Amino acid sequence: MTTTLAVVALGSNLGDREATLGSAVSALDALPESSIRAVSSWHGTVAVTLDGPDPGKPAYLNGVALLDTRLDAFQLLDGLRAIEQLHGRERHERWGDRTLDLDLIAFGELEIDSDQLQVPHPRAHERDFVLAPWLEVQPDARLAGRGAVAELLAALPPTPADEEPPA
């Protein structure tokens, strides 16, 4: 059975964010027939809600892990959900605060569009908090159907956290 490179985005804005993310990386590495290839540094970001960025919400720590796996995409998704639950993830509100969020961003070059799973992640190309850490651990990364991650990141407008303070 062949190994596939999966790109998993990690985020947390509740509790001890750094400890939670570190624990999640260990849990990813412990998934059956899977091993971590690389993990980005953690990037602090403003919470994004359905209404857009909200600096009044607890800030996120975000990063990306590259995972070599022999699991199929749906098995991996089940593993990601189980890791979220182990870390107290509750799904009450779409894009709400969370102890841990794990998103399957890419699964090799595979494209899936089902009720359970969409890969590549349908909004990954719009999110600097996914693209910047991904580029950090895979400078030649490409998002299937969208192109080079470096070009996608460069095309994004600046976010409030990226803008220079007024002089």
N, CA, C and O of each residue as an XYZ file, in Angstrom:
668
protein
N       0.850     -1.182      0.000
C       0.000      0.000      0.000
C       0.895      1.244      0.000
O       1.897      1.301      0.712
N       0.523      2.220     -0.796
C       1.354      3.415     -0.923
C       1.074      4.413      0.194
O       0.010      4.418      0.813
N       2.066      5.246      0.420
C       1.949      6.307      1.421
C       1.527      7.591      0.719
O       2.002      7.900     -0.374
N       0.638      8.329      1.356
C       0.163      9.613      0.834
C       0.587     10.716      1.789
O       0.568     10.534      3.006
N       0.969     11.855      1.237
C       1.283     13.020      2.060
C       0.000     13.803      2.303
O      -0.619     14.319      1.372
N      -0.384     13.880      3.571
C      -1.561     14.653      3.969
C      -1.100     15.947      4.625
O      -0.118     15.966      5.367
N      -1.814     17.017      4.344
C      -1.556     18.316      4.967
C      -2.697     18.567      5.942
O      -3.862     18.641      5.551
N      -2.342     18.697      7.228
C      -3.339     18.887      8.274
C      -3.093     20.248      8.922
O      -2.000     20.525      9.416
N      -4.130     21.094      8.913
C      -4.050     22.381      9.607
C      -4.532     22.183     11.034
O      -5.525     21.498     11.278
N      -3.815     22.794     11.980
C      -4.166     22.720     13.392
C      -4.447     24.122     13.903
O      -3.762     25.074     13.529
N      -5.453     24.249     14.757
C      -5.757     25.537     15.344
C      -6.378     25.364     16.719
O      -7.047     24.368     16.992
N      -6.147     26.347     17.583
C      -6.720     26.338     18.925
C      -6.825     27.776     19.413
O      -5.908     28.577     19.233
N      -7.988     28.097     20.051
C      -8.090     29.426     20.655
C      -8.683     29.370     22.067
O      -9.077     30.402     22.612
N      -8.749     28.191     22.654
C      -9.239     28.043     24.026
C      -8.263     27.213     24.839
O      -7.646     26.287     24.314
N      -8.119     27.535     26.110
C      -7.263     26.747     26.997
C      -5.788     26.995     26.732
O      -5.407     28.041     26.206
N      -4.964     26.025     27.102
C      -3.518     26.088     26.875
C      -3.263     25.686     25.423
O      -3.006     24.521     25.119
N      -3.338     26.667     24.545
C      -3.301     26.415     23.109
C      -2.051     25.665     22.675
O      -2.132     24.705     21.908
N      -0.899     26.101     23.162
C       0.348     25.477     22.727
C       0.440     24.022     23.184
O       0.870     23.158     22.420
N       0.038     23.750     24.428
C       0.049     22.375     24.935
C      -0.930     21.508     24.146
O      -0.626     20.360     23.823
N      -2.106     22.059     23.838
C      -3.101     21.308     23.067
C      -2.567     20.966     21.684
O      -2.708     19.833     21.225
N      -1.956     21.937     21.023
C      -1.429     21.691     19.682
C      -0.288     20.671     19.715
O      -0.191     19.813     18.837
N       0.568     20.767     20.722
C       1.646     19.788     20.853
C       1.111     18.387     21.070
O       1.616     17.425     20.491
N       0.089     18.271     21.906
C      -0.534     16.979     22.155
C      -1.199     16.437     20.890
O      -1.142     15.238     20.615
N      -1.828     17.324     20.128
C      -2.471     16.904     18.882
C      -1.448     16.387     17.877
O      -1.708     15.407     17.179
N      -0.291     17.034     17.795
C       0.770     16.561     16.892
C       1.210     15.155     17.305
O       1.397     14.289     16.450
N       1.374     14.926     18.598
C       1.742     13.581     19.078
C       0.671     12.564     18.704
O       0.982     11.443     18.302
N      -0.604     12.964     18.841
C      -1.701     12.058     18.490
C      -1.734     11.777     16.988
O      -2.030     10.655     16.577
N      -1.438     12.776     16.175
C      -1.354     12.555     14.728
C      -0.260     11.534     14.405
O      -0.453     10.628     13.595
N       0.887     11.704     15.056
C       2.020     10.812     14.821
C       1.709      9.383     15.271
O       2.302      8.429     14.769
N       0.781      9.240     16.213
C       0.420      7.922     16.735
C      -0.715      7.255     15.947
O      -1.068      6.110     16.233
N      -1.287      7.949     14.965
C      -2.333      7.316     14.159
C      -1.770      6.081     13.464
O      -0.592      6.062     13.106
N      -2.588      5.054     13.267
C      -2.099      3.842     12.600
C      -1.529      4.159     11.217
O      -2.078      4.970     10.472
N      -0.434      3.512     10.901
C       0.188      3.599      9.578
C       0.442      5.040      9.147
O       0.315      5.373      7.969
N       0.799      5.889     10.101
C       1.022      7.305      9.833
C       2.218      7.805     10.624
O       2.515      7.302     11.708
N       2.899      8.795     10.075
C       3.996      9.427     10.810
C       4.145     10.878     10.364
O       3.951     11.216      9.196
N       4.492     11.713     11.322
C       4.705     13.139     11.052
C       5.988     13.304     10.241
O       7.029     12.751     10.594
N       5.906     14.060      9.167
C       7.087     14.410      8.382
C       7.638     15.762      8.832
O       8.853     15.936      8.931
N       6.750     16.718      9.104
C       7.184     18.060      9.503
C       6.027     18.779     10.187
O       4.856     18.500      9.928
N       6.390     19.722     11.077
C       5.399     20.568     11.749
C       5.915     21.998     11.699
O       7.079     22.261     12.003
N       5.051     22.906     11.319
C       5.424     24.318     11.256
C       5.541     24.885     12.662
O       5.195     24.231     13.645
N       6.035     26.110     12.736
C       5.948     26.851     13.995
C       4.493     27.266     14.172
O       3.693     27.165     13.243
N       4.156     27.734     15.374
C       2.790     28.176     15.647
C       2.675     29.655     15.307
O       3.549     30.452     15.647
N       1.595     30.008     14.636
C       1.344     31.374     14.188
C       0.128     31.919     14.922
O      -0.940     31.308     14.881
N       0.270     33.051     15.587
C      -0.853     33.694     16.256
C      -1.713     34.438     15.250
O      -1.198     35.188     14.421
N      -3.023     34.231     15.321
C      -3.928     34.874     14.361
C      -5.204     35.330     15.058
O      -5.592     34.796     16.098
N      -5.834     36.311     14.470
C      -7.130     36.800     14.928
C      -8.181     35.746     14.602
O      -8.126     35.114     13.547
N      -9.140     35.559     15.508
C     -10.234     34.610     15.260
C     -11.039     35.060     14.049
O     -11.307     36.249     13.870
N     -11.426     34.080     13.209
C     -12.280     34.354     12.061
C     -13.635     33.719     12.344
O     -13.729     32.525     12.631
N     -14.682     34.535     12.258
C     -16.047     34.064     12.474
C     -16.801     34.112     11.147
O     -16.242     34.508     10.125
N     -18.060     33.710     11.167
C     -18.871     33.798      9.950
C     -18.968     35.234      9.443
O     -19.166     35.467      8.251
N     -18.828     36.193     10.357
C     -18.898     37.608      9.987
C     -17.537     38.209      9.637
O     -17.445     39.399      9.335
N     -16.482     37.393      9.675
C     -15.146     37.888      9.359
C     -14.254     37.907     10.580
O     -14.631     37.373     11.623
N     -13.064     38.516     10.476
C     -12.122     38.574     11.606
C     -12.757     39.270     12.808
O     -13.449     40.278     12.660
N     -12.510     38.718     14.006
C     -13.083     39.288     15.229
C     -12.011     39.369     16.306
O     -11.786     38.396     17.025
N     -11.333     40.537     16.431
C     -10.284     40.690     17.439
C     -10.809     40.619     18.869
O     -10.014     40.522     19.804
N     -12.120     40.663     19.063
C     -12.696     40.538     20.396
C     -12.761     39.102     20.894
O     -12.972     38.869     22.084
N     -12.585     38.147     20.006
C     -12.582     36.730     20.368
C     -11.170     36.322     20.774
O     -10.205     36.993     20.409
N     -11.038     35.216     21.533
C      -9.684     34.739     21.861
C      -8.888     34.446     20.585
O      -9.412     33.862     19.636
N      -7.630     34.853     20.574
C      -6.763     34.658     19.406
C      -6.424     33.175     19.229
O      -6.420     32.401     20.186
N      -6.145     32.812     18.007
C      -5.771     31.443     17.669
C      -4.266     31.280     17.610
O      -3.528     32.228     17.341
N      -3.830     30.065     17.865
C      -2.530     29.586     17.417
C      -2.840     28.608     16.305
O      -3.682     27.723     16.461
N      -2.159     28.768     15.180
C      -2.365     27.902     14.023
C      -1.037     27.369     13.529
O       0.011     27.988     13.715
N      -1.101     26.219     12.902
C       0.067     25.635     12.273
C      -0.362     24.550     11.306
O      -1.551     24.293     11.120
N       0.625     23.923     10.696
C       0.381     22.857      9.728
C       1.327     21.702     10.029
O       2.497     21.894     10.361
N       0.779     20.489      9.901
C       1.592     19.282     10.004
C       1.520     18.539      8.669
O       0.454     18.418      8.065
N       2.660     18.054      8.230
C       2.705     17.157      7.078
C       2.747     15.745      7.630
O       3.586     15.428      8.472
N       1.849     14.902      7.161
C       1.679     13.558      7.691
C       1.787     12.557      6.552
O       1.029     12.628      5.584
N       2.732     11.620      6.665
C       2.796     10.502      5.732
C       1.861      9.431      6.267
O       1.987      9.016      7.420
N       0.917      8.976      5.435
C      -0.062      8.012      5.927
C      -0.421      6.973      4.870
O      -0.385      7.233      3.667
N      -0.764      5.801      5.359
C      -1.305      4.754      4.495
C      -2.819      4.648      4.671
O      -3.465      3.844      3.999
N      -3.381      5.446      5.558
C      -4.833      5.493      5.719
C      -5.442      6.137      4.475
O      -4.776      6.914      3.790
N      -6.703      5.818      4.179
C      -7.358      6.568      3.110
C      -7.877      7.876      3.710
O      -7.853      8.054      4.928
N      -8.335      8.773      2.873
C      -8.722     10.110      3.329
C      -9.848     10.056      4.360
O      -9.851     10.849      5.302
N     -10.797      9.147      4.205
C     -11.924      9.067      5.133
C     -11.495      8.469      6.472
O     -11.987      8.885      7.521
N     -10.586      7.501      6.444
C     -10.036      6.959      7.696
C      -9.273      8.051      8.436
O      -9.383      8.179      9.655
N      -8.503      8.833      7.693
C      -7.748      9.925      8.316
C      -8.706     10.958      8.915
O      -8.479     11.436     10.026
N      -9.762     11.301      8.200
C     -10.751     12.241      8.719
C     -11.336     11.722     10.033
O     -11.491     12.488     10.984
N     -11.661     10.437     10.093
C     -12.168      9.844     11.337
C     -11.144      9.990     12.458
O     -11.503     10.290     13.596
N      -9.872      9.777     12.137
C      -8.806      9.937     13.129
C      -8.693     11.371     13.614
O      -8.502     11.608     14.807
N      -8.810     12.336     12.697
C      -8.749     13.752     13.074
C      -9.901     14.111     14.009
O      -9.701     14.815     14.998
N     -11.084     13.640     13.706
C     -12.248     13.927     14.562
C     -12.089     13.304     15.945
O     -12.465     13.906     16.951
N     -11.533     12.100     15.990
C     -11.308     11.445     17.286
C     -10.297     12.231     18.123
O     -10.467     12.365     19.334
N      -9.247     12.751     17.481
C      -8.245     13.554     18.195
C      -8.882     14.839     18.706
O      -8.615     15.250     19.835
N      -9.720     15.480     17.896
C     -10.426     16.678     18.353
C     -11.269     16.367     19.590
O     -11.239     17.121     20.563
N     -12.011     15.273     19.562
C     -12.867     14.906     20.695
C     -12.041     14.638     21.946
O     -12.439     15.025     23.044
N     -10.895     13.979     21.791
C     -10.016     13.723     22.936
C      -9.546     15.017     23.587
O      -9.225     15.042     24.775
N      -9.508     16.079     22.814
C      -9.051     17.376     23.307
C     -10.209     18.322     23.636
O     -10.022     19.536     23.718
N     -11.398     17.759     23.820
C     -12.523     18.544     24.293
C     -13.238     19.373     23.246
O     -13.952     20.316     23.588
N     -13.062     19.042     21.983
C     -13.722     19.801     20.917
C     -15.228     19.607     21.013
O     -15.721     18.483     21.106
N     -15.943     20.714     20.989
C     -17.400     20.700     20.947
C     -17.835     21.480     19.720
O     -17.284     22.537     19.416
N     -18.820     20.955     19.025
C     -19.301     21.586     17.789
C     -20.684     22.178     18.021
O     -21.693     21.571     17.662
N     -20.729     23.371     18.625
C     -22.001     24.036     18.878
C     -22.300     25.097     17.838
O     -23.456     25.324     17.482
N     -21.256     25.742     17.355
C     -21.427     26.906     16.494
C     -20.415     26.812     15.360
O     -19.236     26.545     15.594
N     -20.878     27.032     14.128
C     -19.963     27.008     12.998
C     -18.941     28.133     13.146
O     -19.307     29.286     13.374
N     -17.679     27.799     13.017
C     -16.558     28.718     13.134
C     -16.494     29.341     14.522
O     -16.020     30.466     14.681
N     -16.969     28.611     15.526
C     -16.928     29.102     16.897
C     -15.576     28.837     17.543
O     -14.693     28.218     16.949
N     -15.434     29.324     18.781
C     -14.221     29.078     19.552
C     -14.050     27.572     19.739
O     -15.028     26.825     19.777
N     -12.777     27.130     19.856
C     -12.545     25.695     20.000
C     -11.218     25.398     20.671
O     -10.240     26.132     20.529
N     -11.217     24.302     21.404
C      -9.980     23.838     22.019
C      -9.026     23.328     20.955
O      -7.813     23.512     21.056
N      -9.587     22.677     19.920
C      -8.749     22.114     18.862
C      -9.559     21.993     17.579
O     -10.696     21.521     17.576
N      -8.944     22.430     16.499
C      -9.539     22.276     15.175
C      -8.488     21.633     14.288
O      -7.378     22.146     14.152
N      -8.844     20.507     13.686
C      -7.963     19.822     12.744
C      -8.681     19.754     11.404
O      -9.764     19.178     11.305
N      -8.085     20.336     10.379
C      -8.664     20.315      9.033
C      -7.727     19.588      8.085
O      -6.524     19.850      8.057
N      -8.295     18.670      7.309
C      -7.535     18.006      6.259
C      -7.523     18.953      5.059
O      -8.534     19.128      4.379
N      -6.374     19.552      4.816
C      -6.234     20.564      3.768
C      -6.003     19.917      2.411
O      -6.620     20.299      1.417
N      -5.119     18.947      2.379
C      -4.800     18.258      1.130
C      -4.446     16.815      1.443
O      -3.932     16.502      2.517
N      -4.730     15.949      0.493
C      -4.426     14.531      0.620
C      -3.800     14.102     -0.695
O      -4.485     13.647     -1.611
N      -2.465     14.257     -0.772
C      -1.782     14.054     -2.042
C      -2.390     14.994     -3.075
O      -2.633     16.167     -2.788
N      -2.631     14.485     -4.260
C      -3.283     15.269     -5.318
C      -4.764     14.925     -5.430
O      -5.445     15.384     -6.347
N      -5.253     14.127     -4.509
C      -6.630     13.655     -4.552
C      -7.620     14.802     -4.419
O      -7.399     15.738     -3.651
N      -8.698     14.726     -5.163
C      -9.790     15.672     -5.049
C     -11.044     14.895     -4.686
O     -11.441     13.975     -5.401
N     -11.668     15.267     -3.567
C     -12.883     14.622     -3.074
C     -13.899     15.713     -2.785
O     -13.573     16.734     -2.180
N     -15.120     15.492     -3.219
C     -16.207     16.411     -2.913
C     -17.412     15.575     -2.497
O     -18.232     15.182     -3.327
N     -17.500     15.310     -1.193
C     -18.608     14.533     -0.653
C     -19.230     15.290      0.511
O     -18.707     16.319      0.939
N     -20.338     14.785      1.016
C     -20.978     15.419      2.171
C     -20.068     15.384      3.393
O     -20.137     16.278      4.236
N     -19.223     14.373      3.501
C     -18.357     14.197      4.671
C     -17.020     14.916      4.541
O     -16.456     15.364      5.540
N     -16.515     15.028      3.333
C     -15.145     15.497      3.160
C     -14.977     16.207      1.829
O     -15.454     15.749      0.791
N     -14.282     17.343      1.887
C     -13.865     18.040      0.680
C     -12.357     18.251      0.767
O     -11.870     18.923      1.676
N     -11.629     17.680     -0.171
C     -10.199     17.952     -0.309
C      -9.913     18.218     -1.771
O     -10.453     17.535     -2.641
N      -9.071     19.201     -2.055
C      -8.480     20.083     -1.070
C      -9.562     20.876     -0.326
O     -10.685     21.045     -0.800
N      -9.173     21.350      0.853
C     -10.092     22.126      1.679
C     -10.601     23.300      0.841
O      -9.800     24.004      0.226
N     -11.932     23.525      0.805
C     -12.482     24.525     -0.118
C     -12.081     25.974      0.155
O     -12.212     26.818     -0.731
N     -11.594     26.281      1.361
C     -11.202     27.671      1.655
C      -9.706     27.810      1.964
O      -9.256     28.892      2.340
N      -8.945     26.750      1.812
C      -7.518     26.812      2.152
C      -6.795     27.908      1.384
O      -5.923     28.578      1.937
N      -7.144     28.098      0.125
C      -6.453     29.081     -0.713
C      -6.704     30.520     -0.270
O      -6.026     31.438     -0.731
N      -7.694     30.723      0.639
C      -8.035     32.065      1.122
C      -7.460     32.351      2.501
O      -7.645     33.451      3.022
N      -6.775     31.401      3.099
C      -6.404     31.506      4.509
C      -4.897     31.580      4.698
O      -4.182     30.593      4.523
N      -4.432     32.766      5.057
C      -2.992     32.919      5.304
C      -2.546     32.062      6.481
O      -1.396     31.624      6.518
N      -3.434     31.813      7.447
C      -3.063     31.012      8.612
C      -2.924     29.529      8.279
O      -2.490     28.744      9.123
N      -3.285     29.140      7.067
C      -3.001     27.798      6.549
C      -1.809     27.859      5.598
O      -0.879     27.060      5.708
N      -1.838     28.805      4.668
C      -0.813     28.858      3.622
C       0.576     29.192      4.159
O       1.554     28.565      3.753
N       0.683     30.172      5.072
C       2.005     30.579      5.577
C       2.699     29.440      6.331
O       3.867     29.170      6.053
N       2.027     28.758      7.278
C       2.721     27.653      7.940
C       3.005     26.482      6.999
O       4.011     25.790      7.159
N       2.127     26.254      6.023
C       2.355     25.170      5.067
C       3.604     25.475      4.249
O       4.446     24.600      4.046
N       3.722     26.693      3.789
C       4.887     27.095      3.003
C       6.177     26.959      3.819
O       7.233     26.633      3.276
N       6.080     27.209      5.107
C       7.233     27.099      6.006
C       7.814     25.678      5.996
O       9.033     25.507      6.028
N       6.944     24.662      5.953
C       7.419     23.275      6.027
C       7.522     22.595      4.664
O       8.092     21.509      4.550
N       6.969     23.234      3.630
C       7.043     22.662      2.278
C       7.089     23.806      1.263
O       6.064     24.164      0.683
N       8.288     24.382      1.050
C       8.410     25.571      0.197
C       7.905     25.389     -1.238
O       7.544     26.366     -1.893
N       7.879     24.155     -1.727
C       7.412     23.907     -3.100
C       5.966     23.403     -3.140
O       5.531     22.844     -4.147
N       5.223     23.599     -2.047
C       3.862     23.070     -1.932
C       2.952     23.604     -3.025
O       3.056     24.752     -3.457
N       2.053     22.720     -3.456
C       1.024     23.073     -4.431
C      -0.322     22.592     -3.900
O      -0.426     21.496     -3.350
N      -1.341     23.413     -4.066
C      -2.699     23.057     -3.690
C      -3.422     22.611     -4.958
O      -3.584     23.389     -5.898
N      -3.853     21.354     -4.975
C      -4.494     20.781     -6.165
C      -5.613     21.694     -6.653
O      -6.455     22.136     -5.872
N      -5.611     21.968     -7.948
C      -6.641     22.793     -8.552
C      -6.453     24.292     -8.365
O      -7.195     25.082     -8.947
N      -5.457     24.702     -7.550
C      -5.261     26.132     -7.249
C      -3.873     26.645     -7.606
O      -3.717     27.806     -7.983
N      -2.853     25.777     -7.487
C      -1.510     26.204     -7.849
C      -0.543     26.252     -6.682
O      -0.782     25.664     -5.627
N       0.552     26.965     -6.892
C       1.632     27.046     -5.916
C       1.173     27.792     -4.663
O       0.586     28.871     -4.755
N       1.440     27.218     -3.511
C       1.046     27.833     -2.241
C       1.705     29.200     -2.081
O       1.076     30.131     -1.580
N       2.956     29.334     -2.498
C       3.647     30.632     -2.395
C       2.900     31.708     -3.182
O       2.764     32.834     -2.703
N       2.418     31.382     -4.373
C       1.685     32.351     -5.192
C       0.315     32.659     -4.591
O      -0.140     33.803     -4.620
N      -0.340     31.628     -4.046
C      -1.647     31.846     -3.406
C      -1.505     32.784     -2.206
O      -2.317     33.689     -2.016
N      -0.465     32.558     -1.401
C      -0.232     33.390     -0.227
C       0.078     34.827     -0.635
O      -0.438     35.770     -0.036
N       0.919     34.995     -1.652
C       1.303     36.339     -2.102
C       0.104     37.117     -2.651
O       0.094     38.347     -2.615
N      -0.895     36.409     -3.155
C      -2.061     37.068     -3.755
C      -3.103     37.503     -2.726
O      -4.030     38.239     -3.064
N      -2.966     37.062     -1.480
C      -3.952     37.409     -0.455
C      -3.792     38.862     -0.018
O      -2.674     39.373      0.050
N      -4.911     39.529      0.279
C      -4.802     40.879      0.844
C      -4.244     40.789      2.250
O      -4.373     39.744      2.887
N      -3.624     41.853      2.758
C      -3.102     41.814      4.117
C      -4.243     41.648      5.112
O      -5.330     42.194      4.923
N      -3.984     40.889      6.175
C      -4.961     40.740      7.250
C      -4.656     41.784      8.309
O      -3.557     42.339      8.323
N      -5.610     42.068      9.205
C      -5.356     43.083     10.232
C      -4.064     42.825     11.014
O      -3.372     43.775     11.380
N      -3.732     41.566     11.273
C      -2.515     41.251     12.017
C      -1.257     41.543     11.193
O      -0.182     41.769     11.748
N      -1.405     41.537      9.855
C      -0.260     41.746      8.977
C      -0.010     43.221      8.682
O       1.086     43.592      8.261
N      -1.011     44.060      8.898
C      -0.884     45.447      8.512
C       0.013     46.213      9.484
O       0.064     45.925     10.679
N       0.699     47.173      8.939
C       1.563     48.026      9.764
C       0.693     48.970     10.590
O      -0.313     49.473     10.090
N       1.066     49.220     11.853
C       0.287     50.185     12.633
C       0.438     51.575     12.048
O       1.469     51.889     11.452
N      -0.588     52.423     12.211
C      -0.490     53.781     11.652
C       0.664     54.563     12.310
O       0.954     54.391     13.494
N       1.300     55.409     11.523
C       2.443     56.177     12.029
C       2.009     57.338     12.871
O       2.849     58.084     13.373
